[in-house]
Amino acid sequence: MRPNIELDIDRQTLRPGDELSGVLSVSGVGQHRGFSLSLQGEEVLGADNIVRSYVLPVLDEKLVALEGGDPAIAEPHPFFFLLPADTPPSYSSQEFRCQYCLKARVRSGWRDTIQRYHLTILPPQTAEEAQPEDGAHELVLEEEQLKLTARLERTSIPTGGRMAGTLVLSRTGESAPPPGRLTFRFAAIEEATEPGYYYRKVLWLGTHEVQPEPEAEFPIGGYFEFALPDDAPFSGEWNTFKVHYGFRVGMILPSGRHVRQSLPIRVYRVYSPERPLARPRRRV
């Protein structure tokens, strides 16, 4: 007889430090050797290629465990777990995964019955928190009597938001010709940090270029803006990989030399209050 596993949980979406509670009920286990419920999490490198994949367990906690001879085996079993504050958030891409589940196992004489109930772990900040404005930041390139100043409105932005700024190109010498080209790039990069596993991919790239006219009058001013998609990945660092953003400003000088400066940008995700974090208690 195949056992019937019923799991009543208070939520399937959590944040680090949250409490997870519920009740496990198993029926039809008269001839079985017992059952258990575990909370498991893992990071996976090479998720799209089982031959070269690497799996790192990040969470493995047994919440319920009963042997077949225990008279309480037919009773509902409440459980409670406090998610560690340093639990890495869920993540999924073609190459990397960070995933969590509740794993119920019923042990029998010839085959175990296993059911998994997937959980989502959100980044640490709460949905109600508005990220503070972190102020403007300037990048300055000064070479060959030319000075380029790129001023960013902020260096921490939400997914679906925009990164914007202004530019000013000026001369520090009266005879300096205009540069060949000004470039502004904003990129999201996903890469492995596990020793011996090389992987690096540009997930998203925005480029803005300015070609000054030969007869342009100095100083030259301008504006640039990059709009992030709503589904853009958030910045983060896991045990085996990381996702990071960078802004780079460059200038091709009259001599043909290319100079540039870069700045890390933090991208975070704000979860709408209309999408509740704690779902109503339900049976799965």
C-alpha positions as CSV (number, residue, x, y, z in Angstrom):
1,M,0.0,0.0,0.0
2,R,1.4,3.4,-1.0
3,P,1.5,5.8,1.9
4,N,-0.4,9.1,1.8
5,I,1.8,12.0,2.9
6,E,0.0,15.3,3.9
7,L,2.0,18.4,4.8
8,D,0.4,21.5,6.3
9,I,2.8,24.4,6.3
10,D,2.4,28.1,7.2
11,R,4.4,29.4,4.2
12,Q,6.4,28.4,1.2
13,T,8.2,31.7,0.9
14,L,10.6,32.8,3.7
15,R,13.5,35.1,4.5
16,P,16.7,34.3,6.5
17,G,15.8,34.3,10.2
18,D,12.1,33.4,9.5
19,E,10.3,30.6,11.3
20,L,8.9,27.7,9.4
21,S,6.2,25.6,11.1
22,G,3.7,23.0,10.0
23,V,2.2,19.6,10.6
24,L,3.1,16.3,8.9
25,S,0.6,13.5,8.6
26,V,1.3,10.1,7.1
27,S,-1.4,7.4,6.7
28,G,-1.1,3.9,5.4
29,V,2.2,3.2,7.1
30,G,1.3,0.0,9.0
31,Q,3.8,-2.1,7.2
32,H,6.5,0.5,6.9
33,R,9.7,1.1,8.9
34,G,9.1,4.7,9.7
35,F,9.3,8.1,8.1
36,S,11.2,11.4,8.3
37,L,10.9,15.0,7.2
38,S,14.0,17.1,6.4
39,L,14.6,20.6,5.3
40,Q,17.3,20.6,2.6
41,G,19.1,23.3,0.5
42,E,21.9,23.1,-2.0
43,E,23.9,25.1,-4.5
44,V,24.4,23.6,-7.9
45,L,27.1,24.6,-10.4
46,G,26.6,23.4,-14.0
47,A,22.9,22.9,-13.4
48,D,22.3,22.3,-17.2
49,N,25.0,19.6,-17.5
50,I,24.8,16.7,-15.1
51,V,28.2,15.4,-16.3
52,R,30.1,18.5,-15.0
53,S,27.8,19.6,-12.3
54,Y,29.0,20.3,-8.7
55,V,26.6,20.3,-5.7
56,L,27.3,21.9,-2.4
57,P,24.7,21.2,0.5
58,V,24.0,24.4,2.4
59,L,21.2,23.2,4.7
60,D,20.2,19.7,5.9
61,E,18.0,19.6,9.0
62,K,15.8,16.6,10.1
63,L,12.6,18.0,11.4
64,V,10.6,14.8,12.1
65,A,11.8,11.2,12.5
66,L,9.8,8.2,13.7
67,E,10.4,4.5,13.6
68,G,7.8,2.0,12.4
69,G,7.2,0.5,15.9
70,D,6.4,3.9,17.5
71,P,2.7,4.0,18.4
72,A,2.6,7.7,17.5
73,I,3.4,7.0,13.9
74,A,-0.3,7.4,12.8
75,E,-0.6,10.8,14.6
76,P,-0.1,14.3,13.1
77,H,3.4,15.5,13.8
78,P,4.0,19.3,14.3
79,F,7.4,20.7,13.4
80,F,9.2,24.0,13.8
81,F,12.4,25.4,12.3
82,L,14.2,28.7,12.5
83,L,16.0,29.5,9.2
84,P,19.6,30.6,9.9
85,A,20.3,34.3,9.4
86,D,23.1,33.5,6.9
87,T,20.9,31.3,4.6
88,P,21.7,32.2,1.0
89,P,18.6,33.2,-1.1
90,S,17.1,31.0,-3.8
91,Y,18.5,31.6,-7.3
92,S,18.0,30.0,-10.7
93,S,19.7,30.4,-14.0
94,Q,20.9,28.2,-16.8
95,E,24.2,27.5,-15.1
96,F,23.6,28.0,-11.3
97,R,21.0,27.0,-8.8
98,C,20.4,27.6,-5.1
99,Q,17.3,25.6,-4.2
100,Y,15.4,24.4,-1.1
101,C,12.8,21.8,-0.3
102,L,11.0,19.9,2.4
103,K,11.8,16.2,1.8
104,A,9.4,13.6,3.2
105,R,10.6,10.0,3.1
106,V,8.6,6.9,4.1
107,R,10.8,3.8,4.5
108,S,9.5,0.5,3.4
109,G,10.9,-3.0,3.0
110,W,11.6,-2.8,-0.7
111,R,11.3,0.9,-1.8
112,D,11.2,4.2,-0.1
113,T,8.5,6.8,-1.0
114,I,9.8,10.3,-1.3
115,Q,8.0,13.5,-1.8
116,R,9.5,17.0,-2.1
117,Y,7.9,20.4,-1.4
118,H,9.8,23.3,-2.8
119,L,10.5,26.4,-0.8
120,T,11.6,29.9,-1.9
121,I,14.1,31.8,0.3
122,L,14.1,35.6,-0.4
123,P,17.0,38.0,0.1
124,P,17.5,39.3,3.6
125,Q,15.7,42.7,3.3
126,T,12.0,42.9,4.2
127,A,9.5,43.7,1.5
128,E,8.4,46.9,3.4
129,E,11.9,48.3,3.6
130,A,12.6,51.1,1.1
131,Q,16.3,51.1,0.3
132,P,17.8,54.5,1.3
133,E,19.2,56.8,-1.4
134,D,23.0,56.3,-1.2
135,G,23.9,59.6,-2.8
136,A,25.6,60.6,-6.0
137,H,29.0,59.3,-7.1
138,E,31.5,60.7,-9.6
139,L,33.9,59.1,-11.9
140,V,36.6,61.3,-13.4
141,L,38.9,60.7,-16.3
142,E,41.6,63.3,-16.9
143,E,44.2,62.8,-19.6
144,E,45.8,64.7,-22.5
145,Q,44.2,68.1,-21.4
146,L,40.7,66.5,-21.4
147,K,38.5,65.9,-18.4
148,L,35.4,63.7,-18.4
149,T,33.2,63.7,-15.3
150,A,30.4,61.2,-15.1
151,R,28.1,61.7,-12.2
152,L,25.7,58.9,-11.1
153,E,22.5,59.7,-9.3
154,R,23.0,56.6,-7.1
155,T,24.9,53.4,-6.9
156,S,22.1,51.1,-5.5
157,I,19.0,50.5,-7.6
158,P,16.1,48.2,-7.7
159,T,15.3,45.7,-10.4
160,G,13.0,47.4,-12.9
161,G,14.5,50.7,-11.9
162,R,17.0,52.9,-13.8
163,M,20.6,54.0,-13.4
164,A,21.0,57.5,-14.6
165,G,23.6,60.2,-14.6
166,T,25.1,63.3,-16.2
167,L,28.4,63.8,-18.1
168,V,30.6,66.9,-18.5
169,L,33.5,66.9,-20.9
170,S,35.8,69.9,-20.5
171,R,39.3,71.0,-21.5
172,T,42.2,71.6,-19.1
173,G,44.2,73.0,-22.0
174,E,43.0,75.4,-24.7
175,S,44.4,73.5,-27.6
176,A,43.2,70.0,-26.8
177,P,41.2,68.4,-29.6
178,P,37.9,66.5,-28.7
179,P,38.2,62.8,-27.9
180,G,37.3,60.1,-30.4
181,R,34.5,58.6,-28.4
182,L,32.9,58.4,-24.9
183,T,31.5,55.1,-23.8
184,F,29.2,54.3,-20.9
185,R,28.5,50.6,-20.0
186,F,26.3,48.9,-17.4
187,A,26.6,45.1,-17.1
188,A,25.4,42.2,-15.0
189,I,27.9,39.4,-14.6
190,E,27.4,35.9,-13.2
191,E,30.5,33.9,-12.3
192,A,31.6,30.9,-10.3
193,T,33.8,31.4,-7.2
194,E,34.4,27.8,-6.5
195,P,38.1,26.9,-7.0
196,G,38.7,24.8,-10.1
197,Y,35.3,25.6,-11.6
198,Y,35.6,28.4,-14.3
199,Y,32.5,30.1,-15.5
200,R,31.8,33.7,-16.3
201,K,28.9,35.1,-18.3
202,V,27.5,38.6,-19.0
203,L,23.8,38.3,-18.3
204,W,22.8,41.8,-19.3
205,L,24.7,44.7,-21.0
206,G,23.6,48.2,-21.7
207,T,25.9,50.6,-23.8
208,H,25.7,54.3,-24.4
209,E,28.2,56.0,-26.7
210,V,28.8,59.7,-27.4
211,Q,30.8,60.9,-30.5
212,P,31.8,64.6,-29.9
213,E,31.8,66.7,-33.0
214,P,35.2,68.1,-34.2
215,E,33.9,71.6,-33.9
216,A,32.1,71.1,-30.6
217,E,32.3,73.9,-28.0
218,F,33.6,73.0,-24.6
219,P,32.4,72.2,-22.0
220,I,30.1,69.5,-23.4
221,G,27.2,68.3,-21.3
222,G,25.0,65.2,-21.6
223,Y,22.8,62.7,-19.9
224,F,22.8,58.9,-19.9
225,E,20.3,56.3,-18.5
226,F,20.1,52.5,-18.3
227,A,16.7,50.8,-17.5
228,L,16.9,47.5,-15.8
229,P,14.4,44.8,-16.7
230,D,11.9,43.8,-14.0
231,D,13.3,40.2,-14.1
232,A,16.9,41.2,-13.8
233,P,18.9,39.2,-11.2
234,F,19.7,40.8,-7.9
235,S,23.3,41.3,-6.7
236,G,24.5,38.6,-4.3
237,E,27.3,36.3,-3.3
238,W,26.7,32.7,-2.6
239,N,29.1,30.0,-1.4
240,T,30.1,28.9,-4.9
241,F,29.0,31.8,-7.3
242,K,28.1,35.4,-7.4
243,V,26.1,37.9,-9.4
244,H,27.5,41.5,-9.6
245,Y,26.9,44.7,-11.6
246,G,29.4,47.2,-12.8
247,F,29.3,50.6,-14.5
248,R,32.2,51.6,-16.7
249,V,33.0,55.0,-18.3
250,G,35.6,55.2,-21.0
251,M,37.2,57.7,-23.3
252,I,39.2,57.3,-26.5
253,L,41.8,60.1,-26.4
254,P,43.0,62.0,-29.5
255,S,46.2,59.9,-29.4
256,G,44.1,56.8,-29.8
257,R,44.7,55.6,-26.2
258,H,41.7,54.3,-24.3
259,V,41.2,55.2,-20.6
260,R,38.5,53.9,-18.4
261,Q,37.2,53.7,-14.8
262,S,34.7,51.3,-13.3
263,L,32.4,51.3,-10.3
264,P,30.4,48.4,-8.7
265,I,26.6,48.9,-8.6
266,R,24.3,47.1,-6.2
267,V,21.0,45.8,-7.6
268,Y,18.3,44.7,-5.1
269,R,14.8,43.4,-5.5
270,V,11.8,44.9,-3.7
271,Y,8.9,42.5,-3.3
272,S,5.5,44.1,-3.7
273,P,3.3,44.3,-0.6
274,E,0.5,43.0,-2.9
275,R,2.4,39.7,-3.1
276,P,2.3,38.3,0.5
277,L,5.4,36.6,1.8
278,A,3.5,34.3,4.1
279,R,0.9,32.3,2.3
280,P,-2.2,31.0,4.1
281,R,-1.9,27.6,5.7
282,R,-2.7,25.0,3.1
283,R,-2.3,21.3,2.4
284,V,0.1,20.3,-0.3
